[in-house]
Amino acid sequence: MIDISNAGTYKLGSHRVKRMGYGAMQLAGPGVFGPPKDRAAALAVLREALRKGVDHIDTSDYYGPHITNQLIREALHPYAESLVLVTKIGAKRGTDGSWLPAFSAADLQSAVHDNLRALGLDALPVVNLRLMFGIHGPAEGSIEEPLTALAELQRKGLVRHIGLSNVTRRQIEQGRRIADIVCVQNQYNLAHREDDTLIDELAAAGIAYVPFFPLGGFTPLQSTELSDVARSLGVTPMQVALAWLLQRAANILLIPGTSSVAHLHENLAASTLKLPGAALSALNRIAGDQTAARREPVQ
C-alpha cells in the first residue's frame, strides 16, 4: 500500500501539500510537443495520481503546447478543493517544437489567460515565472520587468501565488523585493547539486524548492553507487534518487513525471523509502564523481 503522506507535507503559498507531487510534462508527445501516443493512458495516469493522494500537479500551457492542460481539465475537472495546480509561464513553442523566450508583459498576460482558459480556472493557484536567459540552466539578468508584470496580474486576482524557475540566487533576491515568492523550481538531483546552499537558504526562509529533472531529465541518472544502493535495498535506482531528494531537505517538493500508471506507482512508492546512513554516504559521493568527470579534459 502506497502512502505518500509518509514523506510529510510542506507549505506552498497558502496551501500545505504532500511532498510527493506529479509533473505533467511527459503527458505530451515526444519532445513535449504534440499529443500523447495514448490519450486514454495519459488521462488514466492523472486520475490515478489523485486517487493515490497526490495533491499538487505541475504543468504549463506550453507543454504540447496546450496538451497537458487540456488533459488535466478533461481528467480532473471539476477539481478537488485540495488539488493545487502549479503552472509556469515565460516561454512559448515554435512551430518546429523549439523553446522560445516569451516574458514581455504582453506575453505573460497572454500566457496567464491561456492557462486559465485551458484549465478552466478563474485564478491560477501558483504560477512560476520561468526565466529563459539561459535555456538549459540559469543565467544572470534582471527579472524586474517580467516579475512586476506578473505581480500586477496577481493584484488583479488572476494569480494567487508566484514562484520562480531556472533562476540564480541574485534573481531570487531581486524577486523577493518585488513579490512574495513561494517556491523556486531549478534543476537539482543527485548528480547536479549546484543549488545545495540555496536549498538551505530557502528552507530558512520557508520557501519551497521544487527540483525539475529529479531523475536526470531525458537522460536518466547513471551511477555505479546509485545502482549498488538500489540493489542492496531491493528497489529501483530511480526510487533511491527520489528518496534521497526527500531526505535532503524538508522544503523539497517532488514532481516526477511519467505517462505510465505502473511507473507512477513506482515513483510514489519512493515516499515510503528511508535511506540508511551508509546509503546516504555512498549517494553523496555521486555529485563529486560527476563534477570530477566534467572537469576531465576532452581527448
Phi and psi in degrees as GROMACS dihedral restraints (atoms count N, CA, C in turn):
[ dihedral_restraints ]
;  ai    aj    ak    al  type     phi  dphi    fc
    3     4     5     6     1   -84.7    20    10
    4     5     6     7     1   126.0    20    10
    6     7     8     9     1  -127.7    20    10
    7     8     9    10     1    94.2    20    10
    9    10    11    12     1   -72.7    20    10
   10    11    12    13     1    -8.9    20    10
   12    13    14    15     1   -70.7    20    10
   13    14    15    16     1   -14.2    20    10
   15    16    17    18     1   -59.0    20    10
   16    17    18    19     1   -28.6    20    10
   18    19    20    21     1   -80.5    20    10
   19    20    21    22     1    -5.1    20    10
   21    22    23    24     1    86.2    20    10
   22    23    24    25     1  -173.3    20    10
   24    25    26    27     1  -130.8    20    10
   25    26    27    28     1   166.8    20    10
   27    28    29    30     1  -151.8    20    10
   28    29    30    31     1   153.3    20    10
   30    31    32    33     1   -75.9    20    10
   31    32    33    34     1   143.0    20    10
   33    34    35    36     1  -134.7    20    10
   34    35    36    37     1    88.5    20    10
   36    37    38    39     1    67.4    20    10
   37    38    39    40     1  -128.1    20    10
   39    40    41    42     1   -85.2    20    10
   40    41    42    43     1     0.2    20    10
   42    43    44    45     1   -99.8    20    10
   43    44    45    46     1   158.8    20    10
   45    46    47    48     1  -125.7    20    10
   46    47    48    49     1   117.5    20    10
   48    49    50    51     1  -119.3    20    10
   49    50    51    52     1   157.1    20    10
   51    52    53    54     1   -66.6    20    10
   52    53    54    55     1   146.2    20    10
   54    55    56    57     1   -73.9    20    10
   55    56    57    58     1   -15.1    20    10
   57    58    59    60     1  -102.0    20    10
   58    59    60    61     1   110.9    20    10
   60    61    62    63     1  -112.7    20    10
   61    62    63    64     1  -154.6    20    10
   63    64    65    66     1  -144.4    20    10
   64    65    66    67     1   136.4    20    10
   66    67    68    69     1  -105.2    20    10
   67    68    69    70     1   126.7    20    10
   69    70    71    72     1   -89.6    20    10
   70    71    72    73     1    -0.1    20    10
   72    73    74    75     1   -54.2    20    10
   73    74    75    76     1   -41.4    20    10
   75    76    77    78     1   -74.2    20    10
   76    77    78    79     1    -1.8    20    10
   78    79    80    81     1   -75.5    20    10
   79    80    81    82     1   -19.4    20    10
   81    82    83    84     1   -77.0    20    10
   82    83    84    85     1  -179.7    20    10
   84    85    86    87     1   -74.7    20    10
   85    86    87    88     1  -173.2    20    10
   87    88    89    90     1   -55.6    20    10
   88    89    90    91     1   137.0    20    10
   90    91    92    93     1    69.7    20    10
   91    92    93    94     1    20.4    20    10
   93    94    95    96     1    57.6    20    10
   94    95    96    97     1    38.9    20    10
   96    97    98    99     1  -138.5    20    10
   97    98    99   100     1   130.7    20    10
   99   100   101   102     1    82.8    20    10
  100   101   102   103     1   179.7    20    10
  102   103   104   105     1   -76.9    20    10
  103   104   105   106     1   161.1    20    10
  105   106   107   108     1   -70.8    20    10
  106   107   108   109     1   156.6    20    10
  108   109   110   111     1   -64.2    20    10
  109   110   111   112     1   -35.7    20    10
  111   112   113   114     1  -132.1    20    10
  112   113   114   115     1    96.3    20    10
  114   115   116   117     1   -63.4    20    10
  115   116   117   118     1   -40.3    20    10
  117   118   119   120     1   -62.6    20    10
  118   119   120   121     1   -38.6    20    10
  120   121   122   123     1   -66.6    20    10
  121   122   123   124     1   -38.3    20    10
  123   124   125   126     1   -63.9    20    10
  124   125   126   127     1   -43.2    20    10
  126   127   128   129     1   -64.3    20    10
  127   128   129   130     1   -37.5    20    10
  129   130   131   132     1   -65.1    20    10
  130   131   132   133     1   -38.6    20    10
  132   133   134   135     1   -62.6    20    10
  133   134   135   136     1   -45.0    20    10
  135   136   137   138     1   -61.0    20    10
  136   137   138   139     1   -45.6    20    10
  138   139   140   141     1   -66.8    20    10
  139   140   141   142     1   -36.9    20    10
  141   142   143   144     1   -70.1    20    10
  142   143   144   145     1   -35.6    20    10
  144   145   146   147     1   -57.8    20    10
  145   146   147   148     1   -46.5    20    10
  147   148   149   150     1   -67.8    20    10
  148   149   150   151     1   -37.7    20    10
  150   151   152   153     1   -62.1    20    10
  151   152   153   154     1   -30.6    20    10
  153   154   155   156     1   -87.0    20    10
  154   155   156   157     1     2.4    20    10
  156   157   158   159     1   104.4    20    10
  157   158   159   160     1     0.2    20    10
  159   160   161   162     1   -62.0    20    10
  160   161   162   163     1   132.1    20    10
  162   163   164   165     1  -125.6    20    10
  163   164   165   166     1     9.6    20    10
  165   166   167   168     1  -145.2    20    10
  166   167   168   169     1   135.3    20    10
  168   169   170   171     1  -125.2    20    10
  169   170   171   172     1   131.9    20    10
  171   172   173   174     1   -96.7    20    10
  172   173   174   175     1   132.1    20    10
  174   175   176   177     1  -151.2    20    10
  175   176   177   178     1  -178.4    20    10
  177   178   179   180     1  -165.3    20    10
  178   179   180   181     1   148.1    20    10
  180   181   182   183     1   -73.5    20    10
  181   182   183   184     1   -12.8    20    10
  183   184   185   186     1   -89.6    20    10
  184   185   186   187     1     5.5    20    10
  186   187   188   189     1   -83.3    20    10
  187   188   189   190     1   107.3    20    10
  189   190   191   192     1   127.2    20    10
  190   191   192   193     1   -61.5    20    10
  192   193   194   195     1   -72.3    20    10
  193   194   195   196     1   162.8    20    10
  195   196   197   198     1    75.2    20    10
  196   197   198   199     1   -18.7    20    10
  198   199   200   201     1   -62.8    20    10
  199   200   201   202     1   -52.9    20    10
  201   202   203   204     1   -65.4    20    10
  202   203   204   205     1   -38.1    20    10
  204   205   206   207     1   -65.4    20    10
  205   206   207   208     1   -38.5    20    10
  207   208   209   210     1   -63.2    20    10
  208   209   210   211     1   -41.0    20    10
  210   211   212   213     1   -65.3    20    10
  211   212   213   214     1   -43.5    20    10
  213   214   215   216     1   -60.1    20    10
  214   215   216   217     1   -45.0    20    10
  216   217   218   219     1   -64.1    20    10
  217   218   219   220     1   -44.5    20    10
  219   220   221   222     1   -62.9    20    10
  220   221   222   223     1   -39.6    20    10
  222   223   224   225     1   -80.0    20    10
  223   224   225   226     1   -34.4    20    10
  225   226   227   228     1  -122.1    20    10
  226   227   228   229     1   -13.9    20    10
  228   229   230   231     1   -78.0    20    10
  229   230   231   232     1   136.2    20    10
  231   232   233   234     1   -72.0    20    10
  232   233   234   235     1   140.6    20    10
  234   235   236   237     1   -77.7    20    10
  235   236   237   238     1   145.6    20    10
  237   238   239   240     1   -62.8    20    10
  238   239   240   241     1   145.0    20    10
  240   241   242   243     1   -59.8    20    10
  241   242   243   244     1   -28.9    20    10
  243   244   245   246     1   -80.4    20    10
  244   245   246   247     1   -11.1    20    10
  246   247   248   249     1   -81.9    20    10
  247   248   249   250     1   127.7    20    10
  249   250   251   252     1  -109.1    20    10
  250   251   252   253     1   116.8    20    10
  252   253   254   255     1   -95.9    20    10
  253   254   255   256     1   122.3    20    10
  255   256   257   258     1  -111.0    20    10
  256   257   258   259     1   118.5    20    10
  258   259   260   261     1  -116.1    20    10
  259   260   261   262     1   170.9    20    10
  261   262   263   264     1  -136.9    20    10
  262   263   264   265     1   150.6    20    10
  264   265   266   267     1  -134.8    20    10
  265   266   267   268     1   167.0    20    10
  267   268   269   270     1   123.8    20    10
  268   269   270   271     1    -1.1    20    10
  270   271   272   273     1  -144.0    20    10
  271   272   273   274     1   166.1    20    10
  273   274   275   276     1  -145.6    20    10
  274   275   276   277     1   169.7    20    10
  276   277   278   279     1  -108.3    20    10
  277   278   279   280     1   137.3    20    10
  279   280   281   282     1   -76.7    20    10
  280   281   282   283     1   168.1    20    10
  282   283   284   285     1   -65.0    20    10
  283   284   285   286     1   -19.3    20    10
  285   286   287   288     1   -94.8    20    10
  286   287   288   289     1     6.9    20    10
  288   289   290   291     1    89.6    20    10
  289   290   291   292     1     1.1    20    10
  291   292   293   294     1   -67.4    20    10
  292   293   294   295     1   157.5    20    10
  294   295   296   297     1  -101.7    20    10
  295   296   297   298     1   122.3    20    10
  297   298   299   300     1  -122.3    20    10
  298   299   300   301     1   138.9    20    10
  300   301   302   303     1   -61.1    20    10
  301   302   303   304     1   143.3    20    10
  303   304   305   306     1  -154.9    20    10
  304   305   306   307     1    71.8    20    10
  306   307   308   309     1  -130.0    20    10
  307   308   309   310     1    34.5    20    10
  309   310   311   312     1   -74.3    20    10
  310   311   312   313     1   165.5    20    10
  312   313   314   315     1   -58.3    20    10
  313   314   315   316     1   -40.6    20    10
  315   316   317   318     1   -66.7    20    10
  316   317   318   319     1   -41.1    20    10
  318   319   320   321     1   -60.1    20    10
  319   320   321   322     1   -45.6    20    10
  321   322   323   324     1   -68.2    20    10
  322   323   324   325     1   -40.5    20    10
  324   325   326   327     1   -62.2    20    10
  325   326   327   328     1   -43.9    20    10
  327   328   329   330     1   -63.1    20    10
  328   329   330   331     1   -41.2    20    10
  330   331   332   333     1   -65.4    20    10
  331   332   333   334     1   -40.7    20    10
  333   334   335   336     1   -61.5    20    10
  334   335   336   337     1   -45.5    20    10
  336   337   338   339     1   -66.7    20    10
  337   338   339   340     1   -36.1    20    10
  339   340   341   342     1   -61.4    20    10
  340   341   342   343     1   -44.5    20    10
  342   343   344   345     1   -65.4    20    10
  343   344   345   346     1   -42.3    20    10
  345   346   347   348     1   -60.1    20    10
  346   347   348   349     1   -45.4    20    10
  348   349   350   351     1   -66.3    20    10
  349   350   351   352     1   -46.8    20    10
  351   352   353   354     1   -67.3    20    10
  352   353   354   355     1   -37.9    20    10
  354   355   356   357     1   -85.2    20    10
  355   356   357   358     1   -15.7    20    10
  357   358   359   360     1    73.7    20    10
  358   359   360   361     1    43.8    20    10
  360   361   362   363     1  -120.2    20    10
  361   362   363   364     1   155.5    20    10
  363   364   365   366     1   -90.6    20    10
  364   365   366   367     1   -25.2    20    10
  366   367   368   369     1  -148.5    20    10
  367   368   369   370     1   144.4    20    10
  369   370   371   372     1   -89.3    20    10
  370   371   372   373     1   124.8    20    10
  372   373   374   375     1   -58.4    20    10
  373   374   375   376     1   -46.9    20    10
  375   376   377   378     1  -143.0    20    10
  376   377   378   379     1   132.5    20    10
  378   379   380   381     1  -124.4    20    10
  379   380   381   382     1   123.4    20    10
  381   382   383   384     1   -92.9    20    10
  382   383   384   385     1   127.6    20    10
  384   385   386   387     1   -82.2    20    10
  385   386   387   388     1   111.0    20    10
  387   388   389   390     1   -92.7    20    10
  388   389   390   391     1   112.6    20    10
  390   391   392   393     1   -79.5    20    10
  391   392   393   394     1   138.1    20    10
  393   394   395   396     1  -118.5    20    10
  394   395   396   397     1    26.9    20    10
  396   397   398   399     1   -64.5    20    10
  397   398   399   400     1   -35.8    20    10
  399   400   401   402     1  -124.8    20    10
  400   401   402   403     1   123.2    20    10
  402   403   404   405     1   -68.5    20    10
  403   404   405   406     1   -45.0    20    10
  405   406   407   408     1  -102.5    20    10
  406   407   408   409     1     9.8    20    10
  408   409   410   411     1   178.3    20    10
  409   410   411   412     1   165.8    20    10
  411   412   413   414     1   -69.0    20    10
  412   413   414   415     1   151.5    20    10
  414   415   416   417     1  -145.0    20    10
  415   416   417   418     1   149.9    20    10
  417   418   419   420     1   -67.9    20    10
  418   419   420   421     1   151.8    20    10
  420   421   422   423     1   163.9    20    10
  421   422   423   424     1   147.9    20    10
  423   424   425   426     1   -69.2    20    10
  424   425   426   427     1   136.1    20    10
  426   427   428   429     1  -108.6    20    10
  427   428   429   430     1    11.2    20    10
  429   430   431   432     1   -59.6    20    10
  430   431   432   433     1   -47.2    20    10
  432   433   434   435     1   -65.7    20    10
  433   434   435   436     1   -52.7    20    10
  435   436   437   438     1   -67.1    20    10
  436   437   438   439     1   -37.3    20    10
  438   439   440   441     1   -71.0    20    10
  439   440   441   442     1   -35.2    20    10
  441   442   443   444     1   -62.8    20    10
  442   443   444   445     1   -39.1    20    10
  444   445   446   447     1   -64.9    20    10
  445   446   447   448     1   -40.9    20    10
  447   448   449   450     1   -68.0    20    10
  448   449   450   451     1   -39.4    20    10
  450   451   452   453     1   -62.4    20    10
  451   452   453   454     1   -33.2    20    10
  453   454   455   456     1   -66.6    20    10
  454   455   456   457     1   -38.0    20    10
  456   457   458   459     1   -67.2    20    10
  457   458   459   460     1   -31.6    20    10
  459   460   461   462     1   -66.6    20    10
  460   461   462   463     1   -43.1    20    10
  462   463   464   465     1   -63.0    20    10
  463   464   465   466     1   -27.9    20    10
  465   466   467   468     1   -80.5    20    10
  466   467   468   469     1    -5.1    20    10
  468   469   470   471     1    89.0    20    10
  469   470   471   472     1     7.2    20    10
  471   472   473   474     1   -84.7    20    10
  472   473   474   475     1   -20.7    20    10
  474   475   476   477     1  -131.4    20    10
  475   476   477   478     1   131.5    20    10
  477   478   479   480     1   -90.2    20    10
  478   479   480   481     1   -44.8    20    10
  480   481   482   483     1  -135.3    20    10
  481   482   483   484     1   152.8    20    10
  483   484   485   486     1  -121.0    20    10
  484   485   486   487     1   136.8    20    10
  486   487   488   489     1  -127.7    20    10
  487   488   489   490     1   173.7    20    10
  489   490   491   492     1  -126.2    20    10
  490   491   492   493     1   147.4    20    10
  492   493   494   495     1  -137.1    20    10
  493   494   495   496     1   142.0    20    10
  495   496   497   498     1    61.3    20    10
  496   497   498   499     1    52.6    20    10
  498   499   500   501     1  -125.8    20    10
  499   500   501   502     1   159.8    20    10
  501   502   503   504     1   -94.5    20    10
  502   503   504   505     1   168.6    20    10
  504   505   506   507     1   -59.8    20    10
  505   506   507   508     1   -42.4    20    10
  507   508   509   510     1   -61.7    20    10
  508   509   510   511     1   -39.8    20    10
  510   511   512   513     1   -68.0    20    10
  511   512   513   514     1   -35.1    20    10
  513   514   515   516     1   -65.3    20    10
  514   515   516   517     1   -43.1    20    10
  516   517   518   519     1   -61.3    20    10
  517   518   519   520     1   -43.4    20    10
  519   520   521   522     1   -63.8    20    10
  520   521   522   523     1   -42.5    20    10
  522   523   524   525     1   -62.3    20    10
  523   524   525   526     1   -38.5    20    10
  525   526   527   528     1   -70.7    20    10
  526   527   528   529     1   -16.9    20    10
  528   529   530   531     1   -82.0    20    10
  529   530   531   532     1   -14.9    20    10
  531   532   533   534     1  -101.4    20    10
  532   533   534   535     1   -39.1    20    10
  534   535   536   537     1  -148.2    20    10
  535   536   537   538     1   164.3    20    10
  537   538   539   540     1   -79.3    20    10
  538   539   540   541     1   113.2    20    10
  540   541   542   543     1   -95.4    20    10
  541   542   543   544     1   121.9    20    10
  543   544   545   546     1   -99.5    20    10
  544   545   546   547     1   -17.3    20    10
  546   547   548   549     1  -157.4    20    10
  547   548   549   550     1   156.8    20    10
  549   550   551   552     1  -127.8    20    10
  550   551   552   553     1   131.7    20    10
  552   553   554   555     1  -121.2    20    10
  553   554   555   556     1   107.1    20    10
  555   556   557   558     1  -131.4    20    10
  556   557   558   559     1   167.3    20    10
  558   559   560   561     1   -72.6    20    10
  559   560   561   562     1   130.8    20    10
  561   562   563   564     1  -163.6    20    10
  562   563   564   565     1   134.5    20    10
  564   565   566   567     1  -164.3    20    10
  565   566   567   568     1  -172.8    20    10
  567   568   569   570     1   -53.7    20    10
  568   569   570   571     1   -35.9    20    10
  570   571   572   573     1   -97.3    20    10
  571   572   573   574     1   -18.2    20    10
  573   574   575   576     1  -119.8    20    10
  574   575   576   577     1    96.8    20    10
  576   577   578   579     1  -123.4    20    10
  577   578   579   580     1    33.7    20    10
  579   580   581   582     1   -62.7    20    10
  580   581   582   583     1   -23.5    20    10
  582   583   584   585     1   -94.1    20    10
  583   584   585   586     1    16.8    20    10
  585   586   587   588     1   -50.9    20    10
  586   587   588   589     1   -53.4    20    10
  588   589   590   591     1   -66.7    20    10
  589   590   591   592     1   -39.3    20    10
  591   592   593   594     1   -60.7    20    10
  592   593   594   595     1   -41.2    20    10
  594   595   596   597     1   -57.7    20    10
  595   596   597   598     1   -44.4    20    10
  597   598   599   600     1   -66.9    20    10
  598   599   600   601     1   -37.2    20    10
  600   601   602   603     1   -65.6    20    10
  601   602   603   604     1   -41.1    20    10
  603   604   605   606     1   -67.3    20    10
  604   605   606   607     1   -38.1    20    10
  606   607   608   609     1   -59.3    20    10
  607   608   609   610     1   -42.7    20    10
  609   610   611   612     1   -62.9    20    10
  610   611   612   613     1   -27.8    20    10
  612   613   614   615     1   -92.9    20    10
  613   614   615   616     1     0.1    20    10
  615   616   617   618     1    74.5    20    10
  616   617   618   619     1    27.6    20    10
  618   619   620   621     1  -106.5    20    10
  619   620   621   622     1   131.4    20    10
  621   622   623   624     1   -70.7    20    10
  622   623   624   625     1   146.3    20    10
  624   625   626   627     1  -119.9    20    10
  625   626   627   628     1   125.7    20    10
  627   628   629   630     1  -119.2    20    10
  628   629   630   631     1   104.4    20    10
  630   631   632   633     1   -75.2    20    10
  631   632   633   634     1   125.7    20    10
  633   634   635   636     1   -92.9    20    10
  634   635   636   637     1   156.7    20    10
  636   637   638   639     1    54.3    20    10
  637   638   639   640     1    49.7    20    10
  639   640   641   642     1   -64.4    20    10
  640   641   642   643     1   -19.1    20    10
  642   643   644   645     1  -109.4    20    10
  643   644   645   646     1    16.2    20    10
  645   646   647   648     1   104.7    20    10
  646   647   648   649     1    -8.9    20    10
  648   649   650   651     1    89.3    20    10
  649   650   651   652     1  -147.4    20    10
  651   652   653   654     1   -73.0    20    10
  652   653   654   655     1   -16.2    20    10
  654   655   656   657     1  -110.2    20    10
  655   656   657   658     1   105.3    20    10
  657   658   659   660     1   -59.1    20    10
  658   659   660   661     1   152.8    20    10
  660   661   662   663     1   -56.7    20    10
  661   662   663   664     1   134.4    20    10
  663   664   665   666     1  -128.8    20    10
  664   665   666   667     1   123.0    20    10
  666   667   668   669     1  -162.4    20    10
  667   668   669   670     1   135.2    20    10
  669   670   671   672     1   -62.1    20    10
  670   671   672   673     1   -42.2    20    10
  672   673   674   675     1   -61.2    20    10
  673   674   675   676     1   -42.9    20    10
  675   676   677   678     1   -62.9    20    10
  676   677   678   679     1   -45.3    20    10
  678   679   680   681     1   -64.1    20    10
  679   680   681   682     1   -40.1    20    10
  681   682   683   684     1   -65.3    20    10
  682   683   684   685     1   -43.1    20    10
  684   685   686   687     1   -64.0    20    10
  685   686   687   688     1   -44.6    20    10
  687   688   689   690     1   -60.3    20    10
  688   689   690   691     1   -42.7    20    10
  690   691   692   693     1   -63.4    20    10
  691   692   693   694     1   -41.1    20    10
  693   694   695   696     1   -67.6    20    10
  694   695   696   697     1   -26.4    20    10
  696   697   698   699     1   -98.8    20    10
  697   698   699   700     1    -6.5    20    10
  699   700   701   702     1    72.0    20    10
  700   701   702   703     1    32.2    20    10
  702   703   704   705     1  -130.9    20    10
  703   704   705   706     1  -178.3    20    10
  705   706   707   708     1   -89.1    20    10
  706   707   708   709     1   156.0    20    10
  708   709   710   711     1   -57.3    20    10
  709   710   711   712     1   -37.6    20    10
  711   712   713   714     1   -68.1    20    10
  712   713   714   715     1   -34.6    20    10
  714   715   716   717     1   -65.1    20    10
  715   716   717   718     1   -39.0    20    10
  717   718   719   720     1   -63.7    20    10
  718   719   720   721     1   -43.4    20    10
  720   721   722   723     1   -62.2    20    10
  721   722   723   724     1   -39.2    20    10
  723   724   725   726     1   -70.8    20    10
  724   725   726   727     1   -42.0    20    10
  726   727   728   729     1   -62.2    20    10
  727   728   729   730     1   -37.7    20    10
  729   730   731   732     1   -61.2    20    10
  730   731   732   733     1   -42.4    20    10
  732   733   734   735     1   -62.9    20    10
  733   734   735   736     1   -41.5    20    10
  735   736   737   738     1   -64.2    20    10
  736   737   738   739     1   -33.5    20    10
  738   739   740   741     1   -85.4    20    10
  739   740   741   742     1   -13.4    20    10
  741   742   743   744     1   -65.7    20    10
  742   743   744   745     1   -44.1    20    10
  744   745   746   747     1  -161.7    20    10
  745   746   747   748     1   145.1    20    10
  747   748   749   750     1   -70.1    20    10
  748   749   750   751     1   -18.6    20    10
  750   751   752   753     1   -90.4    20    10
  751   752   753   754     1     3.8    20    10
  753   754   755   756     1   -82.4    20    10
  754   755   756   757     1   126.2    20    10
  756   757   758   759     1  -110.6    20    10
  757   758   759   760     1   133.9    20    10
  759   760   761   762     1  -103.0    20    10
  760   761   762   763     1   143.0    20    10
  762   763   764   765     1  -134.9    20    10
  763   764   765   766     1    53.6    20    10
  765   766   767   768     1   -62.6    20    10
  766   767   768   769     1   140.8    20    10
  768   769   770   771     1  -111.6    20    10
  769   770   771   772     1   155.9    20    10
  771   772   773   774     1  -166.9    20    10
  772   773   774   775     1   157.8    20    10
  774   775   776   777     1  -109.4    20    10
  775   776   777   778     1    12.5    20    10
  777   778   779   780     1  -120.7    20    10
  778   779   780   781     1   131.6    20    10
  780   781   782   783     1   -63.1    20    10
  781   782   783   784     1   -41.0    20    10
  783   784   785   786     1   -61.5    20    10
  784   785   786   787     1   -43.0    20    10
  786   787   788   789     1   -69.0    20    10
  787   788   789   790     1   -34.5    20    10
  789   790   791   792     1   -58.4    20    10
  790   791   792   793     1   -47.4    20    10
  792   793   794   795     1   -59.3    20    10
  793   794   795   796     1   -41.3    20    10
  795   796   797   798     1   -62.2    20    10
  796   797   798   799     1   -45.1    20    10
  798   799   800   801     1   -62.7    20    10
  799   800   801   802     1   -46.7    20    10
  801   802   803   804     1   -64.4    20    10
  802   803   804   805     1   -32.6    20    10
  804   805   806   807     1   -64.2    20    10
  805   806   807   808     1   -20.7    20    10
  807   808   809   810     1   -62.1    20    10
  808   809   810   811     1   -22.7    20    10
  810   811   812   813     1   -69.3    20    10
  811   812   813   814     1   -15.1    20    10
  813   814   815   816     1   -97.6    20    10
  814   815   816   817     1    -2.0    20    10
  816   817   818   819     1   -91.4    20    10
  817   818   819   820     1   123.3    20    10
  819   820   821   822     1  -107.4    20    10
  820   821   822   823     1   117.4    20    10
  822   823   824   825     1   -84.4    20    10
  823   824   825   826     1   128.3    20    10
  825   826   827   828     1   -72.6    20    10
  826   827   828   829     1   166.6    20    10
  828   829   830   831     1   -57.1    20    10
  829   830   831   832     1   -42.0    20    10
  831   832   833   834     1   -63.5    20    10
  832   833   834   835     1   -38.4    20    10
  834   835   836   837     1   -66.3    20    10
  835   836   837   838     1   -42.4    20    10
  837   838   839   840     1   -61.6    20    10
  838   839   840   841     1   -40.5    20    10
  840   841   842   843     1   -62.1    20    10
  841   842   843   844     1   -42.8    20    10
  843   844   845   846     1   -65.2    20    10
  844   845   846   847     1   -42.3    20    10
  846   847   848   849     1   -67.7    20    10
  847   848   849   850     1   -34.7    20    10
  849   850   851   852     1   -68.8    20    10
  850   851   852   853     1   -13.7    20    10
  852   853   854   855     1   -78.6    20    10
  853   854   855   856     1   -16.3    20    10
  855   856   857   858     1   -63.3    20    10
  856   857   858   859     1   -43.5    20    10
  858   859   860   861     1   -59.8    20    10
  859   860   861   862     1   -41.9    20    10
  861   862   863   864     1   -64.3    20    10
  862   863   864   865     1   -41.0    20    10
  864   865   866   867     1   -63.3    20    10
  865   866   867   868     1   -42.4    20    10
  867   868   869   870     1   -67.3    20    10
  868   869   870   871     1   -39.6    20    10
  870   871   872   873     1   -63.6    20    10
  871   872   873   874     1   -44.0    20    10
  873   874   875   876     1   -62.0    20    10
  874   875   876   877     1   -39.8    20    10
  876   877   878   879     1   -64.9    20    10
  877   878   879   880     1   -38.8    20    10
  879   880   881   882     1   -68.5    20    10
  880   881   882   883     1   -26.1    20    10
  882   883   884   885     1   -83.4    20    10
  883   884   885   886     1   -13.7    20    10
  885   886   887   888     1   -66.0    20    10
  886   887   888   889     1   136.8    20    10
  888   889   890   891     1   -66.4    20    10
  889   890   891   892     1   146.7    20    10
  891   892   893   894     1   -74.8    20    10
  892   893   894   895     1   129.7    20    10
